[in-house]
Amino acid sequence: MDFGIAAMLFGAGVVGGIVNAIAGGATLLTFPVMLAAGLPPVVANASNAVAVLPGHLVAGLADRSQLPAFDGRLVAVVAVAITGGALGAVLLLVTPERFFTMLVPALIGLATLIFATGRSVHAEFSHRVSAQGQWIRTALLLPTSVYGGYFGAGLGVVLLAVLTMTGGEGARAINALKNLLASAASLATAAIFAVQGVIHWPETLTMLAGAVCGGVLGGRLATLLSPPIVRSVVVMIGISMTVIYAWRYWF
């Protein structure tokens, strides 16, 4: 890995960390950079999953006081998140490289759509609290976590929608639970990728270092940068990446 690629990866990590701290959606920026660094799509996806992992963990630890009581219901949803993340990782590993390559534009496009519409979906679901929310929540969390383990972009947005639709907690408590479940799914995913040896560590650690710096910097910039503007920029980048990779892999 030469200096130029290292600088690109570190810079992408910094920008991704800032974006996650303010608006979310860093994977839409960091995954294409892993591809640009020359990693095969499956390896780039696995490496990116580890590189952006600290964002979920730091956010979860920062607001852990808002987590629900440690009881059977919490254990159940965490177990489902871990199981789903692991299943998604295994599914990625058994997906032929060529097939996943063809999926890349569609996955980036889907993640962009999720990120772009996530706030309106979240607002809609906030008025629909189910009386049988716990078992519905558990059922919906499994495919959500599988998606997180397989690709991951937009996972936080989907988790927020699922948790809001199926529970009566306040917004801050739901956000804290979202971070816990995203961390659980991501840790399971990262562990499987690491054991299977599909993570390219030099690129991963370089981007991870940038993401940590960006997360710290983003906390300080949160009052200066407008979240709607940041979200709009991320969506535009996501659309651009969808078009670029569709042209590259489909035509």
Stockholm file with secondary structure:
# STOCKHOLM 1.0

chainA/1-251         MDFGIAAMLFGAGVVGGIVNAIAGGATLLTFPVMLAAGLPPVVANASNAVAVLPGHLVAGLADRSQLPAFDGRLVAVVAVAITGGALGAVLLLVTPERFFTMLVPALIGLATLIFATGRSVHAEFSHRVSAQGQWIRTALLLPTSVYGGYFGAGLGVVLLAVLTMTGGEGARAINALKNLLASAASLATAAIFAVQGVIHWPETLTMLAGAVCGGVLGGRLATLLSPPIVRSVVVMIGISMTVIYAWRYWF
#=GR chainA/1-251 SS CCHHHHHHHHHHHHHHHHHHHHTCCTHHHHHHHHHHTTCCHHHHHHHHHHHTHHHHHHHHHHTGGGSCCSSHHHHHHHHHHHHHHHHHHHHHHHSCHHHHHHHHHHHHHHHHHHHHHHHHHHHHHTTCCCTTHHHHHHHHHHHHHHHHHHTCTTHHHHHHHHHHHTCCCCHHHHHHHHHHHHHHHHHHHHHHHHHHTCCCHHHHHHHHHHHHHHHHHHHHHTTTSCHHHHHHHHHHHHHHHHHHHHHHHHC
#=GC SS_cons         CCHHHHHHHHHHHHHHHHHHHHTCCTHHHHHHHHHHTTCCHHHHHHHHHHHTHHHHHHHHHHTGGGSCCSSHHHHHHHHHHHHHHHHHHHHHHHSCHHHHHHHHHHHHHHHHHHHHHHHHHHHHHTTCCCTTHHHHHHHHHHHHHHHHHHTCTTHHHHHHHHHHHTCCCCHHHHHHHHHHHHHHHHHHHHHHHHHHTCCCHHHHHHHHHHHHHHHHHHHHHTTTSCHHHHHHHHHHHHHHHHHHHHHHHHC
//
